[in-house]
Amino acid sequence: MPNLNFWIVTSFLYPILFAINNIINSILVNKNFSNPYVLTFYKSITNFIFAPILLIIYTPTIPSYSLIFMYFILGLLDLLYLIPYYKALKNIDTSIVTALFALGRIIIPILGYIFLDEKLKNIQYFGFFIIITSSILLSSQTIKSLKINKAFCLMILSSLIHSIFLVLEKYTINKDVTWINMMIYPLIFSSIIPFILFFSSNTKAEIYKSFTNFKKNISLFLTMELFSFIGLLTITFILPHIPSTTKTSISSSTPIFVLIFGLLLKTYKKADYIENISKLELRKKLFLFLLISYGTFLVIKP
């Protein structure tokens, strides 16, 4: 059986894949889909395309009613955090939005302690402090005046919802101990829930109106969901072998990969809405991302 270091190294595939997905999300938000509810709808139905692959790999079991309810909540939370996240992508660089997910991660050790009996050392709490402080500095327009971009408030909400999702995910898989259930049931629920949007006549009309745009960008949606599928499959399989706080800290390295891929894309495609690469901003981001990486190291260090 591979040791903990093996699982940690393998799990870094997760932030790399989701870094690419963050960039694709930024492209869709800033160039094609201004309504976050419409984008969430099309993302969810595209995501369901990969469900049959899961059924070929493994057959899910029928969980208890309480676990089905938990999977429903997970599917709901997995959609809700996207709304403020998509709005934030219109207000600040993609890598910074990604880093701002750390704002809600201070709740992870608390919830992990209450529900999962996961205890952290003082040095690990210090690592979380570094991650969160660096994220706040990233979101400020100027470090001296600390004028926070409005994306800051949006990402507080998004990251808190996502943090609760991460803890409930760990709690549920501990109860069910079946990784395929963790993959398939939230996927099913998150594909069904968005149809509630049709009860809003305005959203329904915009969904229909955006269908042509969706078809034009289907390759982006499929690429994003394929990477999400591989990333979630990887992290779901690894999740039972690592603490939820470790998974959270590893995912905090995502903005570093977003910055790298975003700079490459901007260089070749002139996608100015993805990253600000002025010398001052680049130095600021690199310094604070390194601090986030250091905080990640402190948290995952045995």
C-alpha positions in Angstrom: 0.0 0.0 0.0 1.5 3.4 -1.0 2.4 5.7 1.9 1.0 9.1 2.6 3.7 10.9 0.6 2.6 9.0 -2.5 -1.0 10.1 -2.0 0.0 13.7 -1.5 2.2 13.9 -4.6 -0.5 12.2 -6.7 -3.2 14.6 -5.5 -1.3 17.6 -7.0 -2.9 16.5 -10.3 -6.1 18.0 -8.8 -4.9 21.6 -8.7 -3.2 21.4 -12.1 -6.3 20.2 -13.8 -8.5 22.7 -12.0 -6.1 25.5 -12.8 -6.9 24.9 -16.5 -10.6 24.8 -15.6 -10.5 28.1 -13.9 -9.0 29.7 -17.0 -11.7 28.1 -19.1 -14.3 29.5 -16.7 -12.8 32.9 -17.0 -13.0 32.7 -20.8 -16.7 31.7 -20.7 -17.6 34.3 -18.1 -15.9 37.2 -19.7 -16.5 36.5 -23.4 -19.6 34.4 -23.7 -21.9 33.9 -20.6 -22.5 37.0 -18.5 -25.3 35.4 -16.5 -23.8 33.0 -13.8 -27.0 31.0 -13.5 -27.1 30.2 -17.2 -23.4 29.2 -17.1 -24.1 27.0 -14.1 -27.0 25.3 -15.9 -24.9 24.4 -19.0 -21.9 23.4 -17.0 -24.1 21.0 -14.9 -25.7 19.3 -17.9 -22.4 18.9 -19.7 -20.9 17.4 -16.5 -23.5 14.6 -16.6 -22.1 13.4 -19.9 -19.3 11.6 -18.1 -21.7 9.7 -15.7 -21.9 6.6 -18.0 -18.1 6.3 -17.8 -18.3 5.9 -14.0 -20.9 3.2 -14.4 -18.6 1.3 -16.7 -15.8 1.5 -14.2 -17.7 0.5 -11.2 -21.3 -0.2 -10.0 -22.5 2.2 -7.3 -24.4 0.8 -4.3 -27.7 2.0 -2.9 -26.9 4.2 0.1 -29.2 4.8 3.1 -31.8 7.6 3.1 -29.6 9.7 5.3 -26.6 9.3 2.9 -28.8 10.1 -0.1 -29.8 13.3 1.6 -26.1 14.1 2.2 -25.3 13.5 -1.5 -28.2 15.9 -2.4 -26.7 18.5 -0.1 -23.3 18.0 -1.7 -24.7 18.3 -5.2 -26.5 21.5 -4.1 -23.4 23.0 -2.5 -21.3 22.1 -5.5 -23.6 24.4 -7.6 -24.2 27.2 -5.1 -20.5 28.1 -4.7 -20.2 28.7 -8.5 -22.6 31.7 -8.6 -20.4 34.2 -6.5 -17.3 32.6 -8.1 -18.5 33.4 -11.6 -19.4 36.9 -10.6 -15.9 37.4 -9.0 -14.2 36.3 -12.3 -15.6 39.4 -13.9 -14.0 41.7 -11.4 -10.5 40.5 -10.8 -7.7 38.3 -12.3 -8.4 34.6 -12.6 -5.4 33.5 -10.4 -6.4 35.9 -7.6 -10.0 34.7 -7.7 -8.7 31.2 -7.4 -6.4 32.1 -4.5 -9.4 33.8 -2.7 -10.9 30.4 -2.1 -8.5 30.3 0.9 -10.6 32.9 2.6 -13.1 30.3 3.7 -10.5 27.7 4.6 -10.1 28.9 8.1 -13.3 27.1 8.8 -11.9 23.7 7.7 -9.8 23.0 10.8 -12.8 24.0 13.0 -15.3 21.8 11.1 -12.8 19.0 10.7 -12.2 19.0 14.5 -15.9 19.1 15.3 -17.2 16.5 12.8 -14.1 14.4 11.8 -12.0 14.5 14.9 -9.0 15.8 12.9 -6.5 17.6 15.0 -3.8 20.0 13.7 -0.5 21.1 15.2 0.2 24.7 15.9 2.5 25.0 12.9 -0.3 23.8 10.7 -2.6 26.5 12.0 0.2 29.0 11.2 0.2 27.6 7.7 -3.5 28.4 7.3 -2.9 31.9 8.7 -0.2 32.5 6.0 -2.6 31.3 3.3 -5.5 33.5 4.4 -3.4 36.6 5.0 -1.7 36.3 1.6 -5.1 35.9 -0.1 -6.4 39.1 1.5 -3.3 41.0 0.3 -3.8 39.6 -3.2 -7.4 40.9 -3.3 -6.4 44.5 -2.3 -5.9 47.0 -5.0 -3.1 48.6 -3.2 -1.2 47.0 -0.3 -0.8 50.4 1.5 -4.4 51.3 1.6 -5.8 47.8 1.5 -8.7 48.7 -0.8 -10.4 45.4 -1.3 -11.9 44.6 -4.7 -15.6 43.7 -4.6 -14.6 40.2 -5.7 -13.3 39.8 -2.1 -16.9 39.7 -0.6 -18.1 37.4 -3.4 -15.3 35.0 -2.7 -15.9 35.0 1.0 -19.3 33.6 0.3 -18.1 31.2 -2.4 -15.1 29.9 -0.4 -17.3 29.4 2.7 -19.8 27.3 0.8 -17.0 25.3 -0.8 -15.3 24.8 2.6 -18.5 23.3 4.0 -18.7 21.1 0.9 -15.2 19.8 1.5 -15.9 18.8 5.1 -19.2 17.2 4.3 -17.6 15.4 1.5 -15.0 13.8 3.8 -17.7 13.1 6.4 -19.9 11.4 3.8 -17.2 9.2 2.3 -16.2 8.1 5.8 -19.8 7.0 6.4 -20.3 5.4 2.9 -16.7 4.2 2.3 -17.6 3.8 -1.4 -15.7 6.2 -3.7 -18.0 5.5 -6.7 -21.0 6.7 -4.7 -19.2 9.9 -3.9 -18.6 10.4 -7.6 -22.0 9.4 -9.1 -24.7 10.6 -6.6 -23.6 14.3 -6.2 -23.1 14.3 -10.0 -26.7 13.2 -10.6 -28.2 15.7 -8.1 -26.1 18.6 -9.4 -27.3 17.8 -12.9 -31.0 17.7 -11.8 -31.1 20.7 -9.5 -30.3 23.4 -12.2 -33.6 22.6 -13.9 -35.2 24.5 -11.1 -33.9 27.6 -12.9 -36.7 27.0 -15.5 -39.2 28.2 -12.8 -37.8 31.6 -13.4 -39.2 32.9 -16.7 -36.3 35.3 -17.2 -33.7 32.7 -16.6 -35.5 30.2 -18.8 -35.6 32.7 -21.7 -31.9 33.4 -21.3 -31.0 29.7 -21.2 -32.9 29.2 -24.5 -31.3 32.3 -25.9 -27.8 31.2 -24.9 -28.2 27.7 -26.4 -26.5 28.7 -29.7 -23.6 30.2 -27.8 -23.4 27.0 -25.8 -23.1 24.9 -29.0 -20.4 27.2 -30.3 -18.4 26.7 -27.1 -19.2 23.0 -26.6 -15.5 22.1 -26.9 -14.6 24.4 -24.0 -17.4 22.9 -21.8 -16.4 19.3 -22.7 -12.7 20.0 -22.0 -13.5 21.7 -18.7 -15.8 18.8 -17.6 -13.3 16.2 -18.8 -10.6 17.7 -16.6 -13.0 18.1 -13.7 -14.0 14.5 -14.1 -10.3 13.3 -14.0 -9.5 15.7 -11.2 -12.5 14.6 -9.1 -11.9 11.0 -9.8 -8.3 11.4 -8.7 -9.0 13.3 -5.5 -12.1 11.1 -4.6 -10.0 8.0 -4.8 -7.2 9.6 -2.8 -9.5 11.3 -0.3 -9.8 8.4 2.2 -6.0 8.3 2.5 -5.5 12.0 3.4 -7.0 14.4 5.9 -9.5 17.0 4.6 -7.2 19.8 5.7 -4.4 18.3 3.5 -6.6 18.2 0.5 -7.7 21.8 1.1 -4.0 22.9 1.4 -3.0 21.1 -1.8 -5.8 22.8 -3.7 -4.5 26.1 -2.5 -1.6 25.7 -4.9 -4.1 26.0 -7.8 -3.6 29.8 -8.3 0.1 29.2 -9.0 -0.8 26.9 -11.9 -3.5 29.4 -13.0 -0.9 32.2 -13.2 1.5 30.0 -15.2 -1.1 28.8 -17.7 -2.8 32.3 -17.8 0.5 34.0 -18.7 1.1 31.4 -21.5 -2.4 31.9 -22.8 -2.2 35.7 -22.6 1.1 35.7 -24.4 -0.2 33.7 -27.4 -3.9 34.6 -27.4 -3.8 38.1 -26.0 -6.4 37.2 -23.4 -6.1 40.4 -21.3 -9.1 39.6 -19.1 -7.4 36.5 -17.6 -4.2 38.0 -16.0 -2.6 41.4 -15.3 1.1 40.8 -16.0 2.5 44.2 -15.3 5.8 43.9 -13.5 4.4 45.2 -10.2 1.4 42.9 -10.3 3.6 39.9 -11.3 6.0 40.5 -8.5 3.2 40.9 -6.0 1.4 37.7 -7.2 4.6 35.6 -7.3 5.6 36.7 -3.8 2.1 36.0 -2.3 1.7 32.8 -4.2 5.0 31.6 -2.8 3.7 32.5 0.7 0.6 30.4 0.0 2.8 27.5 -1.2 4.8 27.8 2.1 1.6 27.8 4.1 0.5 24.7 2.1 3.8 23.0 3.0 3.3 23.8 6.7 -0.1 22.3 6.7 0.7 19.1 4.8 4.0 18.5 6.5 3.7 15.4 8.8 
